């Protein structure tokens, strides 16, 4: 896929989960010079996602679902990924 990793993640998550709410935030600038900063400007991200797909699932299952949807991005193309995955109506 061409374009930014952020856009790629947004597209993959939208396709997989049809979220009611989705935020993918590039936090890389806050980690400049830290471990995992590869200089690309796309090494650290935060995700907040709300989807019906997470109803009845625990936190670990939700994170596994997101990592599976993102393929090789977590851990290979992105150093750090913070995830908040919610079912509709949940407040964390």
Buried (B, 14 or more C-beta within 10 A) or exposed (E): EEEBBBEBBBEBBBEBBEBEEBEBEBEBEEBEEEEEBEEEBBBBBBBBBBBEBBEEBEEEEBBEBBBEBBEEBBEEBBBBBEBBBBBEEEEE
